[in-house]
Amino acid sequence: MQQRIWMAALVAVMLCGMAFATQKISDPRAQWVGTWKSTADMKGGPGGKPMHVTSNLKCNWTPEHGAVICEQEINAGDQVQHQITVYTRDEKSGAYYFTSMDYGGDPAHVGGLEITGNTWTYKSLKEDANGPEYQAVNVFKNANEVDFKVMRSTDHRTWETLGSGKTIRVR
């Protein structure tokens, strides 16, 4: 009898866990959970040379499954940068947001995240109120491949592509 109760409890816990996991899989942020590698070709800054950039990215749910957090190592020429990005969702409005910060103490980049189908548009990346606006667009080609581009606008209407690349899931 005790063995049957124990087995029923175990099955109930497993089913609850599967239901919770299924709910989170339907959350678009779950697409990032895993380990990824990226390559990109970027234009240099004003007067700068083009550069090839690679990165390693590892993403996971926070312990309470309220956000996805990604840690990234970016290699650009002879420079290495470490960055954390947190993807959150406003439960009331359903809007998505991201916050990215590097380990060097620079101010965090905070912005809206528009998710339409397989396309993620990172909005409002501004260095200052009077300067150019930046945005990034990710397109999930499938569960293991993302194409992306980084763009800049000085008039908030026309966008110049600064670089593009591909991100591939490795696990």
C-alpha positions, 0 to 999 in steps of 0.5 A: 500500500505504501509503495502505491502511495509513493508511486502515485505521489512520484507520478503526480510530481512528474506530471506537475513538472511536465505541465510546468515545463510545457507552459514555459516552452510556450514562452518565446524566451525559452527559445534562448535556453541552451548554449550557442555560438555566434559569428558576425561581420561588423563595420568598424566605427567612424573611420574604423576597419571592419571586424569579425566577431565571435561569441559564446552564449549560455542561457537559462531560466532564473530559479523561479522561471521569471526571466531568462538570463544569458551570459556571453563572451564576445571576441572582437579582434584582440578584445574580449568582452563579457556581457549579461542579458536578462529577458523579462516579461511584464505579466500585466501588459504581456510586453517583453523587455531586455537588460544588457550589461557588460562586466566593465561597469558601463551603464546597462542597456535597457529596452523593449523587445518586440517579438513577432513570430520568429522575429525579435526586435530589440528597441531603443538602444540609444547612447544619448537622447540626441545621438543615433538610435540602434536596434538589433533584429534576430530571426529564429530560422529554426530551433537551432539557428538564428540570423541577426543584424545590428542597425543604426538610424540618425532620423528614426526612419531609415536604418543602416546595417552595421553588421550581421551574423548567425547564431547556432545552438551547440546544446 
